[in-house]
């Protein structure tokens, strides 16, 4: 990687951090998940299952595998 490419990446990172909106309700990770219809469905189904657990007074976790093969665990 050339020095200009590395400098470009560093500048973009600094600007992202400096100008990051603190009013965002969703994290970048959730935004990525919501952008993929398959992952979105899995995520929303897991949230629904967790909500049902909470309503029954139970605690637990739900693990989903995203399309990137990354595992994500949601807990109550």
C-alpha positions in Angstrom: 0.0 0.0 0.0 1.4 3.4 -1.0 1.9 6.2 1.5 -0.8 8.2 -0.2 -3.3 5.3 0.2 -2.4 4.9 3.9 -2.7 8.7 4.4 -6.1 8.7 2.7 -7.3 6.0 5.0 -6.0 7.8 8.1 -7.6 11.1 7.1 -10.9 9.4 6.4 -10.8 7.7 9.8 -10.0 11.0 11.6 -12.8 12.8 9.8 -15.3 10.0 10.5 -14.4 10.2 14.2 -14.4 13.9 14.4 -17.6 14.5 12.4 -19.5 11.4 13.7 -23.1 12.1 14.4 -23.9 11.5 18.0 -27.6 11.5 17.2 -27.5 8.2 15.4 -29.9 5.7 17.0 -28.3 2.7 15.3 -24.6 1.7 15.4 -22.7 1.2 12.2 -23.0 -2.6 12.7 -26.7 -2.5 12.9 -26.8 -0.3 9.8 -24.8 -2.8 7.9 -27.1 -5.6 9.1 -30.2 -3.6 8.0 -28.7 -3.0 4.6 -28.7 -6.8 3.9 -32.2 -8.2 3.6 -31.2 -11.7 4.7 -29.3 -10.4 7.8 -32.1 -8.0 8.5 -34.7 -10.7 8.7 -32.4 -12.9 11.0 -31.7 -9.9 13.2 -35.4 -8.8 13.6 -36.5 -12.4 14.3 -33.8 -12.6 17.0 -35.0 -9.4 18.5 -38.6 -10.6 18.5 -37.6 -13.8 20.2 -35.7 -11.9 22.9 -38.6 -9.6 23.4 -40.9 -12.6 23.9 -38.4 -14.0 26.5 -38.4 -10.7 28.4 -42.2 -10.6 28.4 -42.2 -14.1 30.0 -39.7 -12.9 32.6 -37.0 -15.1 31.2 -33.4 -14.2 30.4 -31.5 -15.7 27.6 -29.5 -15.2 24.4 -30.1 -15.6 20.7 -27.2 -16.1 18.4 -27.5 -15.5 14.6 -25.0 -16.1 11.8 -24.7 -13.2 9.4 -24.1 -13.6 5.7 -20.5 -12.7 6.3 -20.3 -15.8 8.5 -19.9 -13.6 11.6 -21.8 -14.7 14.7 -23.8 -12.2 16.6 -25.3 -12.9 20.0 -28.2 -10.8 21.3 -29.0 -11.0 25.0 -31.8 -10.0 27.3 
